[in-house]
Amino acid sequence: MKKTIIASILLAVVPVVAKSQQVSFSGGSKAVFEETPAASTGLDKIYVIYDSDGVSMNYVQHGSGTTVTWYTYDERGGGYAEVLPDVERVDASTTRLPQVMANCGYIIEEGTDRTYLWVVDYSDYMLTLDNIGFDPQRDCGTTRLYVGGSGGAITYYTINGVPQNLDRGLTLTYRTLEWNDSNMTWDEIPVEENIETFSSSVAVPAPYCNTEFTLHGDRFLRFWGMEESVTSDTYLTSAVAVESAAIQEGESPDNEKGGGDETGEMLGGSAPVTITFSAYGTDAMVHNEWQMSRDQGFNNIDSRFYQSEVTQTFNEGGTFYFRFYGADSSGECVAIGETYTVFIGESSLECPNAFSPQASVGINDEWKVSYRSIVEFNCWIFNRWGAEVCHLTDPSQGWDGKYKGKYVKPGTYFYVIEARGSDGVEYNLKGDINILNYTGTGSHGMSGATE
């Protein structure tokens, strides 16, 4: 065979676009699989033939009166291509290679136009799948599968002699759990992973539910209607994962000050604060534990709650950290949820000294203290003769200026407050309340007022 060096091919990384319909194959028992590789390979097409024995390749030239020359090259690349002397002319427009040499590259030159091809004989890389199993020594994050069978890497070479593997398109299917944020549930979903090259060992993320693994392949056998598949025994999951949520109850009264977190990134505020912490674990999780600590690193845990949901009322000032800790039955596979920061501000209690009931609806028409983190509260209001006209037991409550259902007369009244803050501060306050005098009749006047 005459050897011809085509040095210019080394520079032709992106060839002239080939007309793939110009190339065809004859003979063989099955259709030819055709693929267009990445432009960086310099190849126009890759053809996979089930068995190259008795298969010929044809080329129909697109011009007339031009010379067509066929070359073949190996792993060294197109720069070492050799002329093929056995090419036959079928008619004025068609040339043919009577017997394809597979697992090599071809260059078909027509005038200044070149078509670059690689032909694979699949029978040299035949896939067989015998069985599939899994490693009994489980890793919490990864499951290793073992596959019985054979099927080497299908290697081809670019125009510049760079080795590439053709994707076999093996498909591994199994099931796992996926978090559904809108429903707050773990939903079972199918998983399909592409495996490019056959291997006796395959690692996949450990599924979160019991499942079977099935390996299908490959895409060439699938194309020819000959796909093989193997299925494992049932895999019993030990991997765990958790999602969690924290919901703070209620809204702050209009006279309650915030807890001091201006960023809004923390839970809490003014004590008492009640928060429900909920955890949602995957199937294998059997140990459920919420942990509370004043240490962000949880080196010292103050409280443990052995359940997936816990409602905690915070009556003390300071910063608290809550997180969920879950594990499988062996305790080896662990999932730790998000850390929630709860900040309870220092207590404070301030009292206004005047208000004007009925003067203007919604504007200073109720006497209320301004407070933060008050966990015990008693307030007595007296008239100038010492008669009690109101008793409040919660700092969010206010006095509307009424006594026995009727508005009292304008003037000076007195309060006595005994309270305790979440930080242990005791409050013993006394002072006066001035109900402002104003004129008016009917619904906005002082008609029917009493002392």
C-alpha positions in Angstrom: 0.0 0.0 0.0 1.4 3.4 -1.0 2.0 5.8 1.9 1.0 9.4 1.5 1.6 12.1 4.1 -1.2 14.7 4.2 0.5 17.4 6.4 -2.2 20.0 5.7 -4.7 17.9 7.6 -3.0 18.8 10.9 -4.1 22.4 10.2 -7.6 21.5 9.2 -9.1 21.2 12.7 -12.5 22.3 11.4 -13.0 20.7 7.9 -15.3 21.7 5.1 -18.8 20.6 6.0 -19.3 17.2 4.5 -22.5 16.1 2.7 -23.2 13.0 4.7 -25.7 11.7 2.2 -22.7 11.2 -0.2 -21.6 8.2 2.0 -23.5 5.0 2.3 -22.9 1.3 3.2 -24.0 -1.9 1.5 -24.1 -5.4 2.9 -24.3 -6.4 6.5 -27.3 -7.6 8.5 -28.2 -4.5 10.3 -28.5 -0.7 9.7 -25.5 1.5 10.3 -25.5 3.7 13.3 -24.5 7.3 12.4 -23.2 10.0 14.7 -22.0 13.5 14.2 -19.1 14.2 16.7 -17.9 17.5 18.1 -16.5 19.9 15.5 -13.2 19.9 17.5 -12.5 16.3 16.4 -12.3 17.3 12.7 -14.6 14.4 11.8 -17.8 14.8 9.8 -19.2 11.5 10.9 -18.7 8.4 12.9 -20.3 5.2 11.6 -20.9 2.1 13.8 -21.4 -1.1 11.9 -22.7 -4.2 13.8 -20.2 -6.4 11.9 -18.0 -5.1 9.1 -17.6 -8.5 7.4 -19.0 -8.2 3.8 -19.8 -4.5 4.2 -18.8 -2.1 1.5 -18.7 1.7 1.6 -19.9 4.0 -1.2 -19.2 7.6 -2.0 -21.3 9.6 -4.5 -19.3 12.6 -5.7 -21.1 15.9 -5.9 -19.2 17.3 -8.9 -18.3 15.9 -12.3 -15.0 15.5 -13.8 -13.2 15.6 -10.5 -10.8 13.0 -9.1 -11.8 11.1 -6.0 -9.1 9.7 -3.8 -9.6 7.6 -0.7 -7.3 7.5 2.3 -7.2 5.7 5.6 -5.5 6.6 8.8 -4.9 5.1 12.3 -4.3 6.4 15.8 -1.5 8.7 14.5 -4.0 10.9 12.8 -4.7 12.2 9.3 -1.2 13.5 8.9 -0.2 9.8 8.3 -3.0 8.9 6.0 -2.4 6.3 3.3 -4.0 6.0 -0.1 -6.4 3.1 -0.5 -5.7 1.3 -3.8 -8.7 -1.1 -3.7 -11.3 1.5 -4.4 -13.5 0.7 -7.4 -15.5 3.0 -9.6 -19.0 1.8 -9.9 -20.3 4.4 -12.4 -19.5 8.0 -13.4 -20.4 9.4 -10.0 -19.9 6.6 -7.5 -16.8 5.0 -6.1 -16.8 2.1 -3.7 -14.5 0.4 -1.1 -15.5 -3.3 -1.6 -14.6 -4.3 2.0 -14.6 -1.8 4.8 -11.7 -1.8 7.1 -13.2 -1.0 10.5 -11.8 0.8 13.6 -9.9 3.3 11.5 -10.4 6.7 9.9 -11.1 7.6 6.3 -10.5 10.7 4.3 -12.3 10.9 0.9 -10.9 13.7 -1.2 -12.8 15.1 -4.1 -10.9 17.9 -5.7 -10.2 20.4 -2.8 -13.1 19.1 -0.7 -12.5 16.4 1.9 -14.8 14.3 4.0 -13.5 12.9 7.3 -14.9 9.7 8.7 -14.3 7.1 11.4 -15.8 3.6 11.1 -16.3 1.3 14.1 -16.9 -2.5 14.0 -19.2 -3.0 17.0 -18.5 -6.8 17.1 -15.1 -5.9 18.4 -16.6 -4.1 21.4 -19.7 -6.3 22.0 -21.6 -5.5 25.2 -22.8 -8.3 27.4 -24.7 -7.8 30.7 -24.8 -10.8 33.1 -25.8 -9.5 36.4 -25.8 -6.5 38.7 -25.4 -6.3 42.5 -24.4 -3.9 45.3 -21.8 -3.7 47.9 -23.2 -4.9 51.3 -20.8 -2.6 53.1 -22.9 0.6 52.6 -21.5 4.1 52.4 -24.0 6.7 53.7 -23.4 8.9 50.7 -22.5 6.5 47.9 -23.8 3.2 46.7 -21.3 1.0 44.7 -22.7 -1.4 42.2 -20.9 -4.4 40.7 -21.8 -5.4 37.1 -21.0 -8.7 35.5 -20.4 -8.7 31.8 -18.1 -7.2 29.3 -17.7 -4.4 26.8 -14.5 -2.4 26.3 -14.2 1.3 25.6 -15.0 2.2 22.0 -12.1 4.4 21.1 -11.7 6.5 18.0 -9.1 9.1 16.9 -9.6 12.7 15.8 -7.9 14.0 12.6 -5.0 15.1 14.8 -4.6 11.7 16.4 -6.3 12.5 19.8 -8.0 9.4 21.3 -11.7 9.8 22.2 -14.2 7.3 23.6 -17.6 6.9 22.0 -20.4 7.2 24.5 -22.0 3.8 24.9 -25.1 5.3 26.4 -25.7 2.7 29.0 -28.7 3.7 31.2 -28.9 3.0 34.9 -32.4 3.4 36.4 -33.5 3.3 40.1 -35.7 5.3 42.5 -34.9 7.8 45.2 -36.6 10.6 47.2 -36.7 14.3 46.3 -37.8 17.1 48.6 -41.0 18.9 47.5 -40.9 22.3 49.0 -44.4 23.3 48.1 -46.0 20.2 49.8 -43.3 19.8 52.5 -42.9 16.1 51.6 -40.3 13.7 50.3 -41.6 12.4 47.0 -40.4 9.2 45.4 -39.0 9.9 41.9 -37.3 7.8 39.1 -33.6 8.4 38.4 -32.0 7.7 35.0 -28.2 8.1 34.7 -26.2 7.8 31.6 -23.0 5.7 31.8 -20.6 6.3 28.9 -18.3 3.4 29.3 -19.0 -0.1 30.6 -17.3 -0.8 34.0 -17.5 -3.6 36.4 -17.9 -1.1 39.2 -20.3 1.9 39.2 -20.8 4.4 42.0 -24.0 6.4 42.3 -25.5 8.7 45.0 -27.0 6.5 47.7 -30.8 6.4 47.2 -33.1 7.6 50.0 -35.6 4.8 49.5 -35.6 1.0 49.0 -35.2 0.3 45.3 -33.9 -2.0 42.5 -31.1 -1.0 40.1 -31.5 -1.9 36.4 -28.8 -1.4 33.9 -29.9 -1.1 30.2 -27.6 -1.0 27.2 -26.2 0.0 25.2 -27.5 2.7 22.8 -26.2 0.8 19.8 -27.9 -2.5 20.8 -31.0 -0.4 21.5 -30.8 1.0 18.0 -30.7 -2.5 16.6 -33.5 -3.8 18.8 -31.1 -6.0 20.8 -30.9 -4.0 24.1 -29.8 -6.0 27.2 -30.7 -5.3 30.8 -30.0 -6.7 34.2 -31.8 -6.0 37.5 -30.5 -6.2 41.1 -32.1 -7.5 44.2 -34.0 -5.0 46.3 -31.6 -2.5 47.9 -32.5 -1.5 51.5 -31.5 2.1 52.0 -29.6 3.4 55.0 -28.9 6.9 53.6 -30.7 9.8 55.4 -31.5 13.4 54.6 -33.6 16.0 56.3 -35.4 19.2 55.6 -36.7 21.4 58.4 -38.9 24.4 59.1 -39.4 26.9 62.0 -42.7 28.8 62.4 -43.1 31.5 65.0 -46.6 31.8 66.4 -48.7 35.0 66.3 -48.0 38.6 65.4 -46.5 41.2 67.8 -49.1 43.6 69.4 -48.8 47.2 68.3 -47.3 48.2 71.7 -44.6 45.5 71.7 -41.1 46.5 70.8 -39.0 44.3 68.5 -36.4 42.0 69.8 -33.4 43.9 68.5 -32.6 42.0 65.3 -32.9 44.7 62.7 -31.7 42.3 59.9 -34.8 40.1 60.2 -32.6 37.1 59.7 -33.3 35.6 63.2 -36.4 34.3 64.9 -37.5 35.6 68.2 -38.0 39.2 69.4 -39.9 40.0 72.5 -40.5 37.2 75.0 -42.5 35.1 75.4 -41.9 33.7 71.9 -43.4 30.4 70.8 -41.8 28.6 67.9 -42.7 25.3 66.3 -39.7 23.4 64.8 -40.5 20.6 62.4 -38.2 18.1 60.7 -39.0 15.9 57.7 -36.6 12.9 57.4 -36.2 10.3 54.6 -37.3 6.7 54.9 -34.3 5.3 56.8 -34.4 7.9 59.5 -35.4 6.4 62.9 -33.6 8.6 65.4 -35.2 12.0 65.7 -33.7 14.7 67.9 -34.0 18.5 68.1 -31.1 20.1 70.0 -31.1 23.5 71.7 -27.9 25.2 72.7 -26.6 28.7 73.6 -23.4 27.6 71.8 -23.5 28.0 68.0 -21.1 25.1 67.6 -23.4 22.9 69.8 -20.4 21.8 71.9 -22.7 22.1 74.9 -26.3 21.1 74.3 -28.8 22.5 76.8 -31.9 20.5 75.8 -32.7 17.5 73.6 -36.2 16.7 72.3 -36.6 13.2 70.9 -39.2 13.9 68.3 -39.5 15.3 64.8 -41.6 18.3 65.9 -41.3 20.4 69.0 -42.9 23.6 70.2 -40.8 25.7 72.4 -41.7 28.8 74.3 -38.7 31.2 75.0 -39.1 33.1 78.2 -35.5 34.0 78.8 -33.4 36.7 77.1 -30.4 35.9 75.0 -29.5 34.0 71.9 -30.5 30.3 71.4 -29.6 27.9 68.6 -31.9 25.1 67.4 -31.0 22.3 65.0 -32.3 18.8 64.1 -30.1 15.7 64.3 -31.3 12.5 62.6 -29.8 9.0 62.0 -30.6 5.6 60.6 -31.0 2.5 62.9 -27.3 1.8 63.0 -26.4 5.4 63.9 -23.8 5.5 61.2 -25.7 7.5 58.6 -26.5 11.0 60.0 -28.3 14.1 58.7 -28.1 17.4 60.4 -30.6 20.1 59.5 -30.4 23.9 59.3 -29.4 25.8 62.4 -32.0 28.3 63.5 -31.0 31.3 65.6 -33.5 32.6 68.1 -32.8 36.0 69.7 -34.8 37.3 72.7 -34.2 40.9 73.4 -33.6 42.5 76.8 -36.7 43.5 78.7 -38.0 47.1 78.8 -41.2 48.7 80.1 -42.3 52.3 79.6 -45.6 53.9 80.5 -47.3 56.9 78.8 -48.9 59.6 81.0 -51.8 60.8 78.9 -54.4 59.7 76.4 -57.7 60.9 75.0 -60.4 58.2 74.7 -63.2 59.0 72.1 -61.4 62.1 70.9 -60.2 60.6 67.6 -60.8 57.0 66.8 -57.6 55.0 66.6 -55.4 57.9 67.7 -54.2 57.9 71.3 -57.6 56.6 72.4 -56.3 53.7 74.6 -53.7 53.7 77.3 -51.0 51.0 76.8 -47.5 50.4 78.0 -44.6 50.0 75.6 -42.8 46.8 76.4 -40.4 44.1 75.3 -39.8 40.7 76.8 -42.2 41.0 79.7 -43.2 37.6 80.9 -45.2 38.5 84.1 -47.4 41.6 84.3 -50.0 43.1 86.6 -51.2 46.7 86.3 -53.8 48.3 88.5 -55.4 51.7 87.7 -57.1 53.8 90.3 -59.0 57.0 90.4 -58.1 59.9 92.7 -60.1 58.4 95.6 -58.2 55.0 95.3 -61.0 53.0 93.7 -59.7 50.5 91.2 -61.1 51.2 87.7 -59.1 48.7 85.7 -56.8 45.7 86.1 -54.5 44.4 83.3 -52.7 41.1 83.4 -51.0 41.2 80.0 -48.7 44.0 78.7 -50.5 43.8 75.3 -53.7 44.9 77.0 -54.8 48.5 77.3 -57.3 50.7 79.1 -60.0 52.3 76.9 -60.9 54.9 79.6 -64.1 53.1 80.7 -65.2 51.9 84.1 -68.2 49.6 84.3 -68.9 50.2 80.6 -68.9 54.0 80.8 -66.2 56.5 80.0 -64.7 58.1 83.1 -64.4 61.9 83.5 -61.2 63.7 82.3 -58.6 64.2 85.0 -55.7 62.4 86.7 -55.7 58.6 87.4 -52.9 56.5 88.8 -51.3 53.2 87.9 -49.3 50.6 89.8 -47.3 48.0 87.9 -45.6 44.8 89.0 -43.8 43.0 86.2 -40.9 40.7 85.4 -38.7 40.6 82.3 -37.4 37.5 80.5 -33.9 38.6 81.7 -35.0 38.5 85.3 -35.4 42.3 85.7 -38.2 43.2 88.2 -40.4 46.2 87.5 -42.3 48.1 90.2 -43.7 51.2 88.6 -46.1 53.9 89.8 -47.3 57.0 88.0 -50.2 59.1 86.8 -52.4 58.9 83.8 -54.0 62.1 82.5 -57.2 61.8 80.5 -57.3 64.9 78.5 -60.4 67.2 78.6 -62.1 68.1 75.3 -65.5 69.2 74.1 -68.0 67.3 72.2 -71.4 65.6 72.4 -73.0 62.5 71.1 -70.7 59.6 70.2 -67.6 61.8 70.6 -68.5 63.7 73.8 -68.2 62.8 77.5 -71.9 62.4 78.0 -72.5 59.8 80.7 -68.9 60.0 82.0 -68.4 58.8 85.6 -65.7 58.9 88.1 
